[in-house]
Amino acid sequence: MPTTPDPRGSARVWRGRLLAAAGACAAALGTAAFLVLKPYLAPADYDGEGSGTVTVAIPVGASAQDVGRLLAEAGVVASARSFANAAQEAGRAGSLHPGHYRLRRTMAAARALDLLTAPGSRVVTRVTVPEGLRLTEVLTLLAKATGIPREAFLRAEVNLPPYAGGLEGYLFPATYEFEPGASAAEVLQAMADRFAEVAAELRLAERAAAVRLTPAEVVTVAAIVQAEGGSDADYPRIARVIYNRLKAGRPLEMCSTVLYAQRRHTLRLTEADTRIASPYNTYRHRGLPPGPIAHPGRKALTAALDPAEGRWLWFVTTNPAHRITKFTDKESDFVRYREELNEYLGKG
């Protein structure tokens, strides 16, 4: 017999259908969400240390994601996200620095991160410029180390301190690291900038007046001090000899300035050498030479600004091998010290 529909049963049926439909929608949404989030939660990654060699340039200001993108494009890692995740998990996202790095292809992101933060992976040209070299010698050294033609250094435009008369004396001797592709101007500017930093630290421009010189003259004195050699402890005394002779109005009579004019290096200076016609011949001309004769380091610059106290007018390095230098204010002592040097050179 016919029955009256139970409204509660109909409601239960519709609720069941709605729940089933909702469940199907939820499952579909979950799948879609997983597909969207998968590259972030489980990005593609390689296994192992990789193989081959590839150089990647990391620009200034690149984020971990930027670096990952560059690595992925170079075939180093499987995805940018795998690298960014590895950097984030290791807490090294802020340890990535600009430069050129030698890496391998198809590396696990974590291994690529290790190489990027290892100092030995960075590709640089390292150049050590010793103290006391002349400009011609510095440029030859730089050309050999960088592969940049020497003529390019001669044509390069460099910003120097306002008191500098040229490059000589103002390319600071130190160890430098240059990126692949660095230009001659960039190399020289790095050295000139380092000189400016040291000069600022020493307050060279401000303190020059205390020794009654211009900043450029201080650099010239420091260059002579550096070129004359001796031990580090001798530098302030050599500077004092220079100042004492300037004050007395005597020629400096520095062998290093004559040798600079002759473009030579030797421990043997003849009487004829001291008569050459050159403004750098401090045997013939009183006062300082026209400019620096070498590139002084920090200790020589410091000595020029803060010379030792003493009345010395002469000094002789009597034993160059052991850097033994003797100072005096008596010409008779000077003659004796010079004989000691000649005896040393005779044995040599």
CORPE-V883270 format. One record per pair of residues at least 6 apart in sequence whose C-alpha atoms are under 7 Angstrom apart, sorted by the first residue. I is the first residue (numbers start at 1). J is the second residue. Records with the same first field share a line. If there is no record, write none. Layout:
I->J + J
This chain:
40->81
43->79 + 81 + 82
44->78 + 79 + 82
45->77 + 78 + 79 + 82 + 108 + 109
46->77 + 78 + 106 + 107 + 108
47->107 + 108
48->107 + 108
49->107 + 108 + 111
50->104 + 105 + 106 + 107
51->104 + 105 + 106
52->104 + 105
53->102 + 103 + 104 + 105
54->102 + 103 + 104 + 105
55->100 + 101 + 102 + 103
56->100 + 101 + 102
57->99 + 100 + 101
58->67 + 98 + 99 + 100
59->98 + 99
60->98
64->84 + 87 + 93
65->80 + 81 + 84
68->79 + 80 + 81 + 83 + 84
69->80
71->77
72->78 + 79 + 80
75->105 + 106
76->104 + 105 + 106 + 107
77->106 + 107 + 108 + 109
78->106
82->109
83->109 + 110
86->109 + 110
87->93 + 113
95->117
96->117
99->122 + 179
100->122 + 123 + 179
101->116 + 121 + 122 + 123
102->121 + 122 + 123
103->115
115->121
124->177 + 178 + 179 + 180
125->146 + 177 + 178 + 179
126->175 + 176 + 177 + 178
127->145 + 175 + 176 + 177
128->174 + 175 + 176
129->138 + 173 + 174 + 175
130->173 + 174
131->173 + 295 + 296 + 297
132->226 + 227 + 294 + 295 + 296
133->294 + 295
134->293 + 294 + 295
135->168 + 294
139->150 + 153
140->150
143->149 + 150
148->184
152->184
153->184 + 185
156->184 + 185
157->185
158->185 + 188 + 189
159->189
160->192
161->196
163->215 + 216
164->216
168->292 + 293 + 294 + 295
169->219 + 223 + 292 + 293 + 294 + 295 + 296
170->192 + 195 + 295
171->191 + 192 + 195 + 295
172->191 + 192 + 194 + 195 + 295 + 297
173->295 + 297
204->215
205->215
207->305
208->214 + 215 + 218 + 305
211->305
218->304
219->292 + 301
220->291 + 292
221->304
222->296 + 300 + 301 + 304
223->292 + 293 + 294 + 295 + 296
224->256 + 293
225->235 + 238 + 239 + 300
226->296 + 300
227->256 + 294
228->256
230->317 + 323 + 324 + 325
231->323
235->300 + 303
236->303 + 304 + 306 + 307 + 308
237->307 + 308
239->303 + 304 + 307
240->307 + 308 + 309 + 310
241->312 + 313 + 314
242->252
244->311 + 313
245->251 + 252 + 313
246->287
250->286
251->282 + 283 + 285 + 286 + 287
252->282 + 283 + 286 + 287
253->282 + 283
254->282
257->280 + 281 + 282 + 293
258->274 + 280 + 281 + 282
259->265
260->293
261->278 + 280
274->281 + 283
275->284
279->285 + 289 + 290
280->289 + 290
282->289
311->329
312->327 + 328 + 329
313->328 + 329
314->327 + 328 + 329 + 334
315->325 + 326 + 327 + 328 + 334
316->325 + 326 + 327 + 337 + 338
317->323 + 324 + 325 + 326
318->324 + 325 + 326 + 337 + 340 + 341
319->341 + 344
328->334
